[in-house]
Amino acid sequence: MAAILVKPMTFSISANTCWPWPRTNDGRSQALTVAFLVDRAVQTRDDLAEMLVKRMQRLHKRAREALVAHQQRQQDQADHLIAVFQ
């Protein structure tokens, strides 16, 4: 069998490849960087707020279901006690 040489994949990211615009030393590049970071921060806060709302909705739904179950158990117990005492 022929030997197959597998070259390991190398992955490197330079600081210039992760930005959506070329990086230069002028003020425009800095302003774009700041605007980009502010936009990411706002998006992150929005995502966190959405996750919190969904979690609170789940907790509220579970609590409502638990309350209905508790009320049903209490009603069943009250009905049983009334039937015993009659």
C-alpha positions, 0 to 999 in steps of 0.5 A: 500500500502506498503511504498517505501523508496527511498534512496537519491542518493549520489554522491561524487568524490574524487580527485583520481577518476577523473584522469586516473591514480593513484595519488601518491607522486612521481615525475611520478604522478606529471609529468603525471598530468602536461602532462594531464593538458597540453593536456587538455589545447591544446584540449580546444584551438583546440576546441575554434579555431574550433568554431571560424572558424565555426562562421566566416564561418557562418558570411561570408556566411550570408554576401555573401548572403546579398551582393548578395541580395543588388546587386540584389536590386540595379540592379532592381532599376537601371533597373526600372530607365532606363525603366522610363527615356526611 
